[in-house]
Amino acid sequence: MSKVIMYVSGFCPYCTMAEKLLRARGVVEIEKIRVDLHPEQRIEMMHKTGRRTVPQIYIGQTHVGGYDDLALLDQKGGITGLLAG
């Protein structure tokens, strides 16, 4: 299974929803990077993704985007393929 990395903050309902969706698709391990506790990580996230908001989700080397992007990808059946690598 591809590695999942998610930039998050502590009180983010979209981060929670993204995690629940990923877990429902069989993801056991999610590397969470807390941008609220480590501001330098938010800067890194913004440089990598061009976005300021969390969550920002990577499956393998693919930047999926935020929760809405993840949900849309799921509706199209694309999460399974990314997770399979």
C-alpha positions in Angstrom: 0.0 0.0 0.0 1.2 3.5 -0.9 2.3 5.8 1.9 -0.2 8.4 3.0 1.0 11.8 4.3 -1.5 14.4 5.5 -0.7 17.9 6.5 -3.2 18.7 9.3 -4.0 21.0 12.2 -5.4 20.1 15.6 -9.0 21.3 15.3 -9.8 20.7 11.7 -13.0 18.9 10.9 -12.0 18.4 7.3 -8.8 16.6 8.5 -10.9 14.3 10.6 -13.3 13.6 7.7 -10.3 12.9 5.4 -8.8 10.5 7.9 -12.1 8.6 8.3 -12.5 8.3 4.6 -8.9 7.0 4.2 -9.4 4.5 7.0 -12.7 3.3 5.4 -10.6 2.5 2.3 -8.2 0.4 4.3 -5.4 2.8 5.2 -3.9 1.8 8.5 -1.0 4.2 8.8 -1.2 8.0 8.0 1.8 10.2 8.6 0.3 13.4 10.0 2.3 16.6 9.8 0.9 19.2 12.3 1.3 22.6 10.7 -0.3 24.3 13.7 2.4 23.1 16.0 5.3 23.5 13.5 4.9 26.7 11.4 7.9 25.8 9.3 5.9 22.8 8.1 3.1 25.0 6.9 5.6 27.0 4.9 6.9 23.7 3.4 3.4 22.6 2.7 2.6 25.9 0.9 5.7 25.6 -1.3 5.0 22.0 -2.2 1.2 22.3 -2.8 0.6 26.0 -3.6 -2.2 25.9 -1.0 -2.6 27.3 2.5 -5.4 25.2 3.9 -5.4 21.8 5.6 -5.7 19.0 5.0 -3.3 18.5 2.2 -3.0 14.9 1.3 -0.4 12.8 -0.5 -0.9 9.2 -1.5 2.5 7.9 -2.6 4.0 10.7 -4.7 0.6 12.1 -5.8 -0.7 15.3 -4.3 -4.4 14.6 -4.0 -5.3 18.0 -2.5 -7.7 18.7 0.3 -10.8 16.8 1.7 -13.1 17.8 -1.2 -10.5 16.6 -3.7 -10.2 13.3 -1.8 -13.9 12.8 -1.6 -14.3 13.5 -5.4 -11.5 11.1 -6.2 -13.2 8.5 -4.0 -16.5 9.0 -5.9 -14.7 8.3 -9.1 -13.0 5.2 -7.7 -9.5 6.6 -7.8 -8.3 6.2 -4.3 -8.0 2.4 -4.6 -5.6 2.7 -7.5 -3.4 5.3 -5.8 -3.3 3.2 -2.7 -2.3 0.1 -4.6 0.6 2.1 -6.0 
